[in-house]
Amino acid sequence: MSAPATTDAVHLSLADVAALTRRVLLACGVDPRNEPAITASVVAAEADGVHSHGLARLPTYCEHAKVGKIYGKARPVLDSPRPGIVRVDAKCGFAHPAIEFGLPALLAAAKAQGIAALAVTNSYNCGVVGYHVERIAAEGMVALGFVNAPASIAPAGGTRPVFGTNPIAFAVPRPGRPPLVLDQSSSVVAKSEIVVHQQRGEAIPLGWALDKDGNPTTDPAAALAGGTMVPSGGYKGAGLALIVELLAAWLTDAHLSIEASSFADNLGGSPQTGQFFIAIHSEALAGPQAGERLERLFAAITDQPGARLPGSRRAEARGRTARDGIAIPRALHDKIAAYG
């Protein structure tokens, strides 16, 4: 997603993004112990150029904390029902501190046993899923993440939404380099990208979404008002959404996508969605030449003209935003600042 045009835009450093996010979250009643995990996720999204999950999400976070759709002071509760399984109840609060609370236990279990899983229930939107699996991979683990969301995708052959955009993310550690991260939704594009287009007054590309009557639309408002998202790869995307639903919602005892209230409005109670992470100790399986073999595979990709590794654009964005900061529409900045 490109940054907005420089006209009528506000330029911010990443430190500015952090300060603004922290100020408005605390002003809206988010517990000081919960705020850092949310702020870090917002800053990381902006640093990586994933603006749809950065400051563009912040007004919704603030609004939901103010009206009580999300309990900003919730403290997650952790237990381990079996060796290798870590469970965190987000208690209808933000997902970020719940995941943050569970990661140390997940990593400890995976290092001790070779593989472990983290199930987060009664949760909320967790931002960029790749952000969470990257932190697991940074500890030497192969990581998988699955997240369900309120229903917006119809099943194969159907017309009524049953699954959310239900993203899946994967990360693998690389010796001496940041982990390789793949992050994709089950739909052609994440729903938050449509929200960003609406905030900027821009049309969406044809093929992203359907309106409430099932017709292709370029109007973001029509897509968000009872419309549906187009699954990635047609039936294949719907199948992926089902797999994610089973792991992130059914297995975690969270709300199914058809039961979850919207992430975008103040109606209904807490969405109570779920997240599910798997960590695998790569050194225990991949052998002593694991790093060399991994780079051989990646070189076979990058040595081809025009080919690139997934996540390479994100790495480029990090360098650029660290140097130049970001630009957001002034209307969005003013809306966020008003919460403070």
Number of C-alpha atoms within 10 A of each C-alpha: 10 8 13 15 11 12 9 12 17 16 17 17 18 20 12 14 22 20 13 20 27 20 16 21 28 18 15 18 17 24 16 13 12 24 22 18 18 25 23 17 21 27 24 22 22 25 25 22 23 22 24 23 24 25 25 23 20 23 21 16 24 24 18 23 23 19 13 16 22 26 20 25 18 19 19 24 14 17 12 14 9 8 11 22 18 24 23 26 26 27 22 25 28 31 30 23 20 30 26 17 19 22 21 13 21 25 27 14 22 22 21 11 14 18 22 22 25 25 27 33 28 25 28 31 23 23 22 21 26 24 20 23 30 25 17 28 26 19 16 20 26 23 28 26 27 27 29 35 33 26 22 27 27 20 19 13 9 9 12 16 18 21 28 31 34 30 25 26 22 24 26 23 23 17 13 7 8 15 23 22 23 19 19 18 24 28 28 18 19 19 23 20 19 25 21 21 18 17 14 15 12 14 14 20 14 11 15 23 30 22 20 16 11 15 12 20 20 18 20 26 18 18 26 21 10 14 23 29 29 22 29 21 13 15 14 14 22 26 18 21 30 19 16 28 30 17 20 31 28 17 16 23 18 24 24 24 28 15 15 21 22 17 19 17 11 18 13 10 14 24 26 31 32 33 33 25 27 23 28 24 22 21 16 12 10 12 10 10 9 15 16 12 13 15 13 11 10 14 13 10 14 12 10 9 7 7 10 14 13 12 16 12 12 16 15 13 17 18 13 15 18 15 11 13 18 22 22 20 19 16 14 19 19 11 12 22 14 10 18 15
